[in-house]
Amino acid sequence: MSLGGLIYIIIVGFVAGIIARFLSPGPNNPSGFILTTILGIVGAFLATLIGQAIGHYGPGQGAGFITATIGALVVLFIWNRLVASGVIRDYNR
């Protein structure tokens, strides 16, 4: 993956994380701008890896906004389940 592709995924992940947070409100959402951004970027990387693995994206392509937002929603769902089960501590409670 090139540097341009990496920067693209980070920017798309940033926007996807913010959109996913608004689409998935709840008490277990990660608090803070930085953590939301990181989870969005992880979701974009997840969407890119899965998309490349199934052949939807080429080796140098990253996930688009919609797919990255879906990836971010998946990561937020996993985060919410980990907080609910007590594996990750939520400092806002």
C-alpha positions as CSV (number, residue, x, y, z in Angstrom):
1,M,0.0,0.0,0.0
2,S,1.4,3.4,-0.9
3,L,1.6,6.4,1.3
4,G,-1.2,8.1,-0.6
5,G,-3.4,5.1,-0.1
6,L,-2.6,5.1,3.6
7,I,-3.4,8.8,4.0
8,Y,-6.7,8.2,2.0
9,I,-7.7,5.4,4.4
10,I,-7.0,7.6,7.5
11,I,-9.0,10.5,6.1
12,V,-11.9,8.3,5.1
13,G,-11.7,6.5,8.5
14,F,-11.8,9.8,10.3
15,V,-15.0,10.9,8.6
16,A,-16.5,7.4,8.8
17,G,-15.8,7.2,12.6
18,I,-17.7,10.5,13.1
19,I,-20.6,9.4,11.0
20,A,-20.7,6.0,12.7
21,R,-20.8,7.6,16.1
22,F,-23.8,9.6,15.1
23,L,-25.5,6.6,13.6
24,S,-24.8,4.4,16.7
25,P,-25.7,6.5,19.7
26,G,-25.7,4.8,23.1
27,P,-24.2,4.8,26.6
28,N,-21.2,2.6,25.6
29,N,-19.9,4.8,22.7
30,P,-16.3,5.6,23.1
31,S,-15.8,9.0,24.7
32,G,-13.7,11.5,23.1
33,F,-12.8,12.7,19.7
34,I,-9.5,10.9,19.4
35,L,-10.9,7.5,20.4
36,T,-13.8,7.9,18.0
37,T,-11.4,8.8,15.2
38,I,-9.1,5.8,15.9
39,L,-12.1,3.4,15.9
40,G,-13.2,4.9,12.6
41,I,-9.7,4.5,11.1
42,V,-9.7,0.9,12.3
43,G,-13.1,0.4,10.7
44,A,-11.8,1.8,7.4
45,F,-8.7,-0.5,7.5
46,L,-11.0,-3.4,8.3
47,A,-13.3,-2.5,5.3
48,T,-10.3,-2.1,3.0
49,L,-8.8,-5.5,4.0
50,I,-12.0,-7.4,3.7
51,G,-12.8,-5.6,0.4
52,Q,-9.3,-6.5,-1.0
53,A,-9.6,-10.1,0.3
54,I,-12.9,-10.7,-1.6
55,G,-11.7,-8.9,-4.7
56,H,-13.9,-5.9,-4.5
57,Y,-10.9,-3.5,-4.3
58,G,-7.6,-3.8,-6.1
59,P,-4.3,-3.9,-4.2
60,G,-3.8,-0.2,-4.2
61,Q,-7.4,0.8,-3.5
62,G,-9.0,1.8,-0.2
63,A,-12.6,1.5,1.0
64,G,-15.0,4.2,0.0
65,F,-17.0,6.3,2.5
66,I,-20.0,4.0,2.7
67,T,-18.0,0.8,3.2
68,A,-15.7,2.5,5.7
69,T,-18.7,3.7,7.6
70,I,-20.0,0.2,7.7
71,G,-16.6,-1.0,8.9
72,A,-16.6,1.7,11.6
73,L,-20.1,0.6,12.7
74,V,-18.8,-3.0,13.0
75,V,-15.9,-1.8,15.1
76,L,-18.2,0.4,17.3
77,F,-20.5,-2.6,17.8
78,I,-17.6,-4.8,18.9
79,W,-16.4,-1.9,21.2
80,N,-19.9,-1.7,22.7
81,R,-20.1,-5.4,23.3
82,L,-16.6,-5.4,25.0
83,V,-17.6,-2.5,27.3
84,A,-21.0,-4.2,28.1
85,S,-19.2,-7.4,29.0
86,G,-16.7,-5.6,31.2
87,V,-13.6,-6.5,29.1
88,I,-12.9,-2.8,28.4
89,R,-13.5,-0.3,31.1
90,D,-15.7,2.7,30.2
91,Y,-14.4,5.7,32.2
92,N,-17.7,7.7,31.7
93,R,-19.7,5.4,33.9
